[in-house]
Amino acid sequence: MANNRIKRILLIDDDEFIVRLLTLLLTKAGYEIISATNGKDAIRILSEQSVDLIFVDLMMPEMDGLAFLNWLRLEANTTIPIVVLTSMVAADTEQQVIAAGGTTVLYKPIKLLDLLEKIQQIEQSI
């Protein structure tokens, strides 16, 4: 595997249960998890520390996932891979995410195997 192994993941979701569950599962899988409840909190975190991968929910208060994606790609000008987590299954969801700079989409409810497989795919592509 490449030197670019993903170690630190920023998880942005306003659902406390999802944050706790994914933190537990991903920590057991060997990843360090930092969490935020909205895009504004995530921006503050990213100004203080670096991450290798971002998981972001689309629907959040204060700053939703698409607004965060736009900020990350246009203002922060970063290439950190971003996996969008959403329960919004619409024909154009994936197109909107990719157009805004997202790497891929995972639909809720999320299966752990799908999540880990997505991380491995991203690791192989960076």
N, C-alpha and C positions, 0 to 999 in steps of 0.2 A: 504494500500500500504506500501511497505517496507520503511525503513529509507533511502534507497539509491536513493532517488528521484533525477532525473537529473535536475540540475539548470543551469549550465553553459555549453554552447556548442561552440566548435571551428569549424568554417565553413571555409573550405579551397577551394577556387575556383577562377580562373582567370577571370571569366565572371562577370563583375561589376553588370550587371542587375540581375543575379541570386543571387549574394550576397545581394544586396539591397532588393530584393523581399523576399528572405528567412529570412533575418534579420527582416524585417517588420512583416512578418507573425508569425515567432517564438517568437518575442518580445511580440506581442499581445497575444500569447498563454501562456505567463508567463516565458519564458526562457531568460537568459542573453546570448547574442551572441557576440563572439569575432571572427574577421575574418582575414584571411591571403590570399594572392593571389598566393602563391605557397608553396611547402613543406619546403623550406629553411626559409621563414618567419614564418611558423608554428613552426618549431623547436625552433626558437628564442623566440616566444611567450610561448611555453611550458616550456622553461627554466626559465621563469619569473612568470608564473601563472599556476594554476591547472584548469582542465576542467573535466566535467563528461561524455562528449560524443564528438566525432569528426565526422563531415561530411567532406569528401574529394572527390574532383573530380579526375578522373583518368588522364585526359589529361591536363597538365599544363606546363608552361615553367620552366626552371631551375631545378626543381625537381618534377617529376610527382607523381601521387597518389600511384603507386606500389612501387616506390623508397621510398616514405615517409612511407608507411606501413612497408616495410622491416626495415627501420631505427627505427621506433617506437617499433617494436617487438624485434629486435635483439640488437640494441644499447641502446635504452632507457629502454628496458625490462619492458614495462608497459602493463597493461591489460585494458586500457580505451577502451570501445566499439567504433568501427569505422564503420560508414555507408558510403559506397562508392557510390557517385553520378556519373552516366555516361550516355552518349548517345551511347556508344559502345555496341551494342547488338550483341554479338558473342556467339557461343555455349559454349565457355570455359571461358567467362568473369567472371562469378560467381565463378567457380573453382579456377581461378587465384587469385581472391580477397580473398577467404577463405584460400587458401594455403599461401598467404602472411600475413595472420593474421587479415584480415577484418572480421567484424561480419556479415554483410549482404550488399546487393546491392539494390539501388533504381535507376530505369532507368528514364532518362529525356525524355520528359518533366515530371516534378514531380508534383503530385497532393498533395495538402495540407493535405487532409485526409489520404493519404498513408503515408506521412511524420510523422504526429502526431501518427498514428497507430504504425509505426515502433518504435518511441520513447517509446510509452507505452509498447510494447513488450519487449524492451530492459530493461526498468525500472523493469518489472516483473521478468526478468531473472537474475538481479544482486542483 
